[in-house]
Amino acid sequence: MIKDTRGELEHGLKLNVTRSKLKRAKNMVLQKLEGSFIDDYNKLEVYCQEIRLSNPGSDVVINISKDALAEGKRIFLRVYLCFNALKQGCKNGLRPLIRLDGTFLKGRTNGQLLVELGQDSMNYFYPLAWAVVDKETSRTWSWFMELLKLSLELKTGAGITFISDMQKGCWMLLAQYFLKLITCTV
């Protein structure tokens, strides 16, 4: 990258810049970007509060590390979002089918995105709730399913089919939270 940039500066702008100056400039830019990235995480609580205010009935849960708070720091652990409009759509028009899935977040944000999808009458999947967690474990799935059950008022899960590619341990969690469920593994 530095070699390419140096070549472009020499040929395009007729500037002779040393490799060390380009490395310093690159590091300065990366530090600025990382700083804004950290600032964005610090704004996450404000964002969640704004969702609560602008979308009444939406469920927003954010967890911050208690150990870090004791040291005067704010370290993000996980966040859960379920917008009221999505909840209403689930109650009033979706099939009794729920798909649970998780995927890796890559780049500067390591972690997992857990998502719950409903299916409409045209067979399109519809996001209902999602969470960002540190990793996909039975503890994080348990937290997600508990919030999901409350958000969508699923009670015992009677009449709902769950579809997922999760491992057996997560199916046991589903059975814990939804006593009368129909499951399907993909």
N, C-alpha and C positions, 0 to 999 in steps of 0.2 A: 504494500500500500504506500509506504513512504517512498519507495523507488519510483512508483508510478506518479505520485504527486510531484516529486522533484523533477521528473521529466516534463510534466505538464507545465510547471512553473518556468523551467528553462526555455522550452520551445514556444509556449503560448504567450508568456508575459516577459520573456527575456530577463528573468530573475535568477540569480545564482544563490541558492539557499542550501546551507549545509544540512547533512543528515541529522545532526544533533539538534539543530533548531526545529526541524520538522518533527522530530520525536517529542521535543518539549511542547510544541504547539498541539500535537496529537494528544499528549497526556493532559494538557490543560482543558481541551475540549471534552475528553472523556470524564475528567473530574467534574466539570460543569454539568454534563449530562447525568452523571451518577448522583450529584447533589440534588438535581431537580427530581430525580427518581426517588430519592429518600424523602424529599419534601412532599412528593405526591402521596407516599404512604402515610406521612404525617397528616395529610388532608383527608384521609379516608374516613375518619370519625366525623368530620364536618360533612362529608358527602353523605354518609349514612343518616345523619341528622336531617339533612336537606331532603332526602328521600322520604323520611317519616313525615316531614312537614308538608311536602308537595304532593305526596301520594298517600292520603289517609287510608288506613286499613292494611297498608303494606307491612310485611314482616321483615325487619332488618335486625340482625344480631351481629355484633362485632366483639371479638374477644382479644384483649390485650394481655400480655404476660404480667401476672401479678408479681413475680420475682423482679422483673425489670422495673415495675412501678415503684417497688420498695427502694430501688436504687435511683429513682428519679428519672428513669428512662421509659419510653413508650415503645414496646416491641409488639408488632402485629402478629397475631397467631392465626386467626381465621375469621371469615365473614360469611354470612348467610343472607340471601336476598330472595324475597318472594313478593312481587308487586301485586297489589290488590286487583288490578284489572286481569292479571293472569289467573288469580284465584277464582275470580268470578267466571272467567271463561271456562275453567275446569269444571266448576259446579253446574254451569248452564249449557254446555254444548259439546264437551269432549266425551269420547268413548271411555268406559271404565278400564282403561289400559294405561299403565305407567311404566315408563322405561327409565331405569337407573343406569348411569354411566359415569365414568371418571376418566380424565385424561391428564397427561403431564403438562405442566407449564414449563416452558424452557426459556433460556435467556437469563436475564438478571433476576427474574422471579421464579425461583425453584418452588415447586409445590404441586398441588393437584387441584383440578377443577372438577367438582362433583356436580352433576346435573340430573335433574328429574324432568322428563318430557312426557307430555300427554299426546294423544293422537285425536285429530278431528275427523269428521265424517268423510273428508276427501283423502284420508290416509296420510296427511301431512303431520309431522311431529311439531309440537308446540312447546316451547320452554315454559316450565311452570316455576321452578325454583333452582337456584344454583348456589354453590358455596366454593370459596377458595380456602384450602386447608394446607397444612405443611406436608402431609403425606396421606396416602390412602391406607388407613388402618381400620380395624374394627371399631376403635374408639371414635375416629372421625366420622365413619359411616353411621355409627350409633347416634352421634350428635346430630348429624344431618337428617336422619330418619325421624328422630324425635321432633325436630323443628318442622319437618315436612308434614308429619301426622297432625300437629297442631295447626299449621297454616291452612291445610286443605280439609281439616275436620274429617279425617279418614276413619276415626274411631277404630273399629276392629279390622277394617280392610275388606269387609264383606262385599263380594261381587266385583272386586277389583283384581285385574290380572297384572302382575309385575313381570317385566321382561328385563333381563340383564345378563351380562357376561361375567359377573362377579364370581368370586370363588365361593366354595361351600360355606365358609365361615360367615360371610355376609348374608347368605340365605337363612342361616340360623338367626341372625339379627333381625331380618325381615319377619321371621316367624314370631320373634319376641314382641315386636311392635304391632304386628297385624295378625291377630289370632286366626282370622278366617280369610286367608289369602290363597289365591291361585297363582302358582309361579311357573315361569318358563325360562329355561336357560338357553342362551344362544351360543 
